[in-house]
Amino acid sequence: MSAIDYDDRLHARYVHGSRLAPEVFAAWVVAFGHWLPERRPFAVSRCGIGDRTIHVSTRGCVRWPGARDRAIDALARVVRPDGVLLLRTSPSDFLARPWWDEWLPEVYETDRTLLPSLSETVTTITSAGWEYVAIDEVAIPSVLTRRQDFERLSHRSLSTLEHLDDSIVDGGLERIAAAVAADPHADQPAPIAPQHLLVFRHL
């Protein structure tokens, strides 16, 4: 599968579809706090869309360069020796199926194909001069109902959807919409699987 062009259309969808609730930000700040020094402020390097970085630092200094190997090399250049790398990741062998999976299973199947396993990610990073420290399981609070979560999904900010044909996505969203409309529990909190934070130290 080809790489996603985030500058094409996906970037405009993040504002509506990927905004994190304050309770979710708080959960990530707690997870980061286990590994970050007490001294404030401090500078960090950030990657991805940087939506969690702003809550633990006063400034960020690098964006995700694209290719995985180049990204690891870039991080090695900007993180000092003995510095900590916190990597929020979704290993293919740790993926949980979302509550809407039965109506759009192609998302899980695509992620299982595209995403590296935990061991592959650890090998890639440690081979570039990092020490693997730990993997944390971060409990994410359930703050959206199924109806609200589907509304967010319908903005199509989930990058995996860019790998799927529009007809598959349209059909899946229609099936989820019908299921939500018929669900007497649609306005109750949607279940959220724990997410994972990898911790490395720069040698």
C-alpha positions as CSV (number, residue, x, y, z in Angstrom):
1,M,0.0,0.0,0.0
2,S,1.2,3.5,-0.8
3,A,2.1,6.1,1.9
4,I,-0.6,8.5,3.0
5,D,-0.4,12.1,1.8
6,Y,-1.4,14.0,4.9
7,D,-1.2,17.3,3.1
8,D,-3.8,16.1,0.6
9,R,-7.0,16.0,2.7
10,L,-6.3,14.3,6.0
11,H,-4.8,17.2,7.7
12,A,-8.0,19.2,7.5
13,R,-9.9,16.4,9.3
14,Y,-7.8,16.1,12.4
15,V,-9.2,19.2,14.0
16,H,-12.7,17.7,14.2
17,G,-12.0,14.0,14.3
18,S,-8.9,13.7,16.5
19,R,-9.2,16.3,19.2
20,L,-8.6,14.7,22.6
21,A,-10.9,15.4,25.5
22,P,-9.4,17.0,28.6
23,E,-9.8,13.7,30.5
24,V,-7.8,11.9,27.8
25,F,-5.1,14.5,27.9
26,A,-4.9,14.1,31.6
27,A,-4.4,10.3,31.3
28,W,-1.5,10.8,28.9
29,V,0.1,13.5,31.1
30,V,0.0,11.1,34.0
31,A,1.6,8.3,31.9
32,F,4.3,10.7,30.7
33,G,4.9,11.9,34.2
34,H,6.1,8.5,35.3
35,W,9.2,8.9,33.1
36,L,9.9,12.7,32.8
37,P,12.0,14.7,35.2
38,E,10.5,16.9,37.9
39,R,12.2,20.0,36.6
40,R,10.0,22.4,34.6
41,P,10.0,23.8,32.0
42,F,12.0,21.4,29.7
43,A,12.3,21.0,26.0
44,V,11.1,18.0,24.1
45,S,11.2,16.6,20.6
46,R,7.8,15.8,19.3
47,C,6.4,13.7,16.4
48,G,3.1,12.8,14.8
49,I,0.7,15.6,15.1
50,G,2.1,16.7,18.5
51,D,-1.3,16.7,20.2
52,R,0.0,15.3,23.4
53,T,3.3,17.1,23.5
54,I,2.0,20.6,24.2
55,H,0.6,19.4,27.5
56,V,4.0,18.4,28.9
57,S,6.4,20.9,27.4
58,T,6.8,24.6,26.7
59,R,8.3,24.0,23.3
60,G,8.7,21.3,20.7
61,C,11.6,21.2,18.2
62,V,11.0,18.6,15.5
63,R,8.1,17.0,13.5
64,W,7.9,13.3,12.2
65,P,10.1,13.2,9.1
66,G,8.2,10.4,7.4
67,A,10.2,7.3,6.9
68,R,10.7,5.3,10.1
69,D,14.4,4.9,9.9
70,R,15.0,8.6,9.2
71,A,12.7,9.5,12.1
72,I,14.7,7.4,14.5
73,D,18.0,9.0,13.2
74,A,16.5,12.4,13.7
75,L,15.4,11.7,17.2
76,A,18.9,10.4,18.0
77,R,20.3,13.7,16.9
78,V,18.0,15.9,19.1
79,V,17.8,13.8,22.2
80,R,20.8,14.1,24.5
81,P,22.6,11.0,25.9
82,D,20.5,9.5,28.7
83,G,17.5,11.3,27.4
84,V,14.1,9.6,27.3
85,L,12.1,8.7,24.3
86,L,8.3,8.2,24.8
87,L,6.6,6.5,21.9
88,R,2.9,6.2,21.8
89,T,2.4,3.3,19.4
90,S,-0.1,0.6,18.3
91,P,1.9,-2.6,17.7
92,S,0.1,-5.0,15.3
93,D,0.2,-7.8,17.9
94,F,-1.4,-5.6,20.6
95,L,-4.3,-4.2,18.6
96,A,-7.8,-4.3,20.1
97,R,-10.9,-4.4,17.9
98,P,-13.0,-1.2,18.3
99,W,-16.6,-1.5,19.2
100,W,-17.6,-0.7,15.6
101,D,-15.3,-3.4,14.2
102,E,-18.1,-5.8,13.1
103,W,-19.4,-3.2,10.6
104,L,-16.1,-2.0,9.3
105,P,-13.6,-4.9,9.9
106,E,-11.3,-3.7,7.1
107,V,-9.8,-1.1,9.5
108,Y,-8.5,-3.7,11.9
109,E,-7.4,-6.0,9.1
110,T,-5.5,-3.2,7.4
111,D,-3.8,-2.1,10.6
112,R,-2.7,-5.7,11.3
113,T,-1.0,-5.7,7.9
114,L,0.5,-2.3,8.0
115,L,1.7,-1.8,11.5
116,P,4.9,-3.3,12.9
117,S,4.8,-5.7,15.8
118,L,6.2,-4.7,19.2
119,S,9.4,-6.7,18.6
120,E,9.9,-5.1,15.2
121,T,9.5,-1.6,16.7
122,V,11.9,-2.3,19.6
123,T,14.5,-3.8,17.2
124,T,14.3,-0.8,14.9
125,I,14.8,1.7,17.7
126,T,17.4,-0.2,19.8
127,S,19.5,-0.8,16.7
128,A,19.8,3.0,16.4
129,G,21.4,3.4,19.8
130,W,18.5,3.3,22.2
131,E,17.9,1.1,25.2
132,Y,14.5,-0.4,25.6
133,V,13.2,0.4,29.1
134,A,9.5,-0.5,29.3
135,I,6.1,-0.7,27.8
136,D,3.3,1.0,29.7
137,E,-0.4,0.2,29.3
138,V,-2.3,3.5,29.5
139,A,-5.9,3.3,30.6
140,I,-7.9,5.8,28.6
141,P,-11.1,7.1,30.2
142,S,-14.3,6.6,28.2
143,V,-15.7,10.1,27.7
144,L,-17.6,9.7,24.4
145,T,-20.8,7.7,23.9
146,R,-21.1,5.4,20.9
147,R,-23.1,8.0,19.1
148,Q,-20.4,10.7,19.8
149,D,-17.6,8.3,18.9
150,F,-19.3,7.4,15.6
151,E,-19.7,11.1,14.8
152,R,-16.0,11.6,15.3
153,L,-15.2,8.5,13.2
154,S,-17.5,9.9,10.4
155,H,-15.1,12.8,10.0
156,R,-12.6,10.2,8.6
157,S,-9.6,11.5,10.5
158,L,-8.5,8.0,11.2
159,S,-5.6,7.6,8.9
160,T,-6.2,3.9,8.2
161,L,-9.3,4.9,6.2
162,E,-7.0,6.5,3.6
163,H,-5.8,3.1,2.7
164,L,-9.3,1.8,1.9
165,D,-11.5,2.4,-1.1
166,D,-14.1,5.1,-0.6
167,S,-16.9,2.6,-1.3
168,I,-15.7,0.3,1.5
169,V,-15.6,3.2,4.0
170,D,-18.9,4.6,2.9
171,G,-20.6,1.2,3.3
172,G,-19.0,0.6,6.7
173,L,-20.0,4.0,8.0
174,E,-23.6,3.5,6.8
175,R,-23.7,0.1,8.6
176,I,-22.3,1.7,11.8
177,A,-24.8,4.5,11.6
178,A,-27.7,2.1,11.3
179,A,-26.4,0.0,14.2
180,V,-26.1,3.2,16.4
181,A,-29.6,4.3,15.4
182,A,-31.0,1.0,16.6
183,D,-28.9,0.6,19.7
184,P,-30.7,1.5,23.0
185,H,-27.3,2.0,24.6
186,A,-26.0,4.4,22.0
187,D,-25.8,7.2,24.5
188,Q,-23.8,5.3,27.0
189,P,-20.0,5.5,27.1
190,A,-18.2,3.6,24.3
191,P,-15.6,1.1,25.5
192,I,-12.0,2.1,24.9
193,A,-9.1,-0.3,24.8
194,P,-5.9,0.6,26.7
195,Q,-3.2,2.2,24.6
196,H,0.6,1.6,24.8
197,L,3.5,3.8,25.5
198,L,7.0,2.6,24.8
199,V,9.9,4.0,26.8
200,F,13.5,4.1,25.5
201,R,16.7,5.7,26.8
202,H,19.3,7.3,24.6
203,L,22.7,5.6,25.1
